[in-house]
Amino acid sequence: MVVDQRFWVRLRSPQSAAVAGIAFAVLLTAAMLLLRSSTGGPASDPNGWIGDESRRRMVGWAISLVPFAGIAFLWFIAVIRQRLGAREDKLFATVFLGSGLLFVAMLFSAAAVTGGLLTLAAQPQGVDQATTRLAGALTSALLATFGARMAAVFVLVVTTLGRKTEIIPQWLAVGGYGCAVLLLFSPPSTALLHLAFPLWVLVVSVHALVTPGPTWSPADAEPTTGSR
C-alpha cells in the first residue's frame, strides 16, 4: 500500500496545529467557565452546587468537554513537533513533550475526580460534606497547582523553541514568557490563572493560521509504504 505524499504534507501543515489549538482553547475555556458558573469557584460552598440538579447537570456538561479538549491538545503537540522537524532540540523536545502529557494527565485526573463526585451525588445516599470538600480541594490542586505549573513549563519551552527556530515572532515570545511566569508563580486561587494557558494556545494557533509557516516539500514527508 502506498500513501499519497500530499496527505502527509497536509497533515503536518501549520493549519493542522492551528485548528487543533483553537479547538483546545475553545473547549477548555468553555469547560472552565461552565464549572465556575455552576460551582461558584473555590471560595464558594461546595455543597451549594452538589445539591442542585441543574448545576450538577452543568458540571456534567463541562466534564464531557474535557476529553475532547485533551485530544485536541495532543494533536496540537504532535503537529507543533512536526513543524519544528529536524530543527527540534532533543533536550527541549523532551521537556516539551513531557510537560504537555503531564498537563493532559492532570486535566483528565481533575475531571475524573469531579465526575466521580457527580456519580456519588446521584446515588440515593448522596455525598457527605467532607467528601465534597476533599474532591473540590483535590480538583483545585490538580488544576491550579500541578497542572498550571506543567502548563507554564510547556509555554516556556514552546516559546524558546519557537524563537530558536523563528516560527514565533518577538511580540508573541514576550507574551509567552509573561504567560509562563503568570502560570508558574501566581497563587492557585487567582481567577484568571485558569484562562491564561488556553488564551496563549489560542493566540499561537491564530498566528499559525494567518501567517505562512515552513514550506513542506515531498522530500520532507515520510510516507508509509509497504507491501504484503
Secondary structure, DSSP 8 states (H G I E B T S, - for coil): -B--HHHHHHHTSHHHHHHHHHHHHHHHHHHHHHHHHHH--TTS-HHHHHT-HHHHHHHHHHHHHHHHHHHHHHHHHHHHHHHHGGG--HHHHHHHHHHHHHHHHHHHHHHHHHHHHHHHHTSTT---HHHHHHHHHHHHIIIIIIIHHHHHHHHHHHHHHHHHHT-S-HHHHHHHHHHHHHHHHS-TT-TTHHHHHHHHHHHHHHHHHHS------TTT----B---
